[in-house]
Amino acid sequence: MNVTVANTPSVPVPTLDARALALLVLGMLALGAFMAHRRS
């Protein structure tokens, strides 16, 4: 799984905001998967 985040073309959103949003989404997905895994 190769995700290129640093090489993306410039977007209207500031890089810091985009990074924080991506980290937040990934963190929530990881947390959800972790909880689901522990529940079973």
Backbone bond lengths (Angstrom), bond angles and torsions (degrees), N, CA, C in turn:
res aa  C-N    CA-C-N  psi(-1)  N-CA   C-N-CA  omega(-1)  CA-C   N-CA-C  phi
1 M - - - 1.459 - - 1.522 109.02 -
2 N 1.305 115.26 104.88 1.464 119.71 -177.10 1.518 110.00 -108.17
3 V 1.323 115.82 107.40 1.461 120.19 -179.76 1.515 109.63 -108.05
4 T 1.322 115.95 117.33 1.464 119.60 -179.88 1.516 109.62 -98.14
5 V 1.327 114.90 104.48 1.463 119.42 -178.99 1.521 110.76 -99.84
6 A 1.332 116.06 -33.65 1.464 120.15 -175.63 1.526 111.32 -78.46
7 N 1.345 116.83 -22.19 1.462 119.86 -175.16 1.523 113.06 -97.12
8 T 1.325 116.72 9.15 1.462 118.83 179.57 1.524 110.16 -71.94
9 P 1.330 116.89 145.93 1.469 120.10 177.74 1.526 111.48 -62.81
10 S 1.328 116.78 161.24 1.445 118.94 -175.72 1.503 111.84 -64.18
11 V 1.299 115.72 131.97 1.460 121.65 -179.79 1.527 108.64 -110.61
12 P 1.333 117.09 156.98 1.472 120.71 179.82 1.524 112.71 -57.08
13 V 1.348 115.93 -31.01 1.462 119.05 -178.62 1.523 109.97 -76.56
14 P 1.316 117.87 143.46 1.461 120.99 174.58 1.525 110.59 -59.16
15 T 1.339 116.58 146.20 1.459 120.76 -176.84 1.521 111.47 -61.62
16 L 1.322 116.48 -38.41 1.460 120.37 -177.99 1.534 111.00 -63.17
17 D 1.319 116.36 -44.24 1.464 120.63 178.98 1.522 111.00 -64.19
18 A 1.315 116.62 -44.11 1.464 120.93 -179.80 1.519 110.12 -62.39
19 R 1.341 115.80 -41.33 1.459 120.62 179.43 1.516 111.07 -65.85
20 A 1.319 116.36 -44.88 1.469 120.66 179.90 1.529 110.59 -62.27
21 L 1.338 116.22 -42.13 1.456 120.29 179.54 1.529 110.98 -64.40
22 A 1.330 116.10 -44.07 1.466 120.26 179.15 1.529 110.73 -62.69
23 L 1.335 116.24 -43.08 1.466 120.08 178.92 1.525 111.03 -64.51
24 L 1.316 116.24 -38.75 1.467 120.47 179.41 1.527 110.48 -63.65
25 V 1.337 116.19 -46.55 1.469 120.92 179.53 1.526 110.58 -62.99
26 L 1.333 116.69 -45.68 1.467 120.34 179.31 1.519 110.90 -62.86
27 G 1.316 116.14 -40.85 1.462 120.66 179.40 1.523 111.33 -63.03
28 M 1.337 116.47 -42.55 1.465 120.13 179.46 1.519 110.71 -66.90
29 L 1.324 117.27 -40.42 1.470 120.69 177.92 1.520 110.63 -64.00
30 A 1.330 116.64 -43.53 1.462 120.66 179.80 1.528 110.28 -64.14
31 L 1.326 115.91 -41.57 1.461 120.26 179.53 1.527 110.67 -64.42
32 G 1.322 116.74 -43.52 1.461 121.35 178.36 1.517 111.43 -61.63
33 A 1.324 116.46 -44.10 1.466 120.77 179.36 1.526 110.59 -65.35
34 F 1.331 115.89 -39.38 1.468 120.68 179.93 1.532 110.99 -64.26
35 M 1.325 115.68 -45.39 1.465 120.24 179.70 1.530 110.76 -64.53
36 A 1.332 116.54 -42.15 1.462 120.81 179.55 1.530 110.39 -64.07
37 H 1.325 116.11 -37.57 1.466 120.75 -179.95 1.530 110.42 -68.67
38 R 1.324 116.14 -40.33 1.465 120.00 179.92 1.523 111.51 -70.39
39 R 1.341 116.37 -32.23 1.461 120.29 -176.75 1.520 111.00 -66.67
40 S 1.335 117.52 -38.91 1.471 120.15 -176.41 1.527 113.54 -72.37
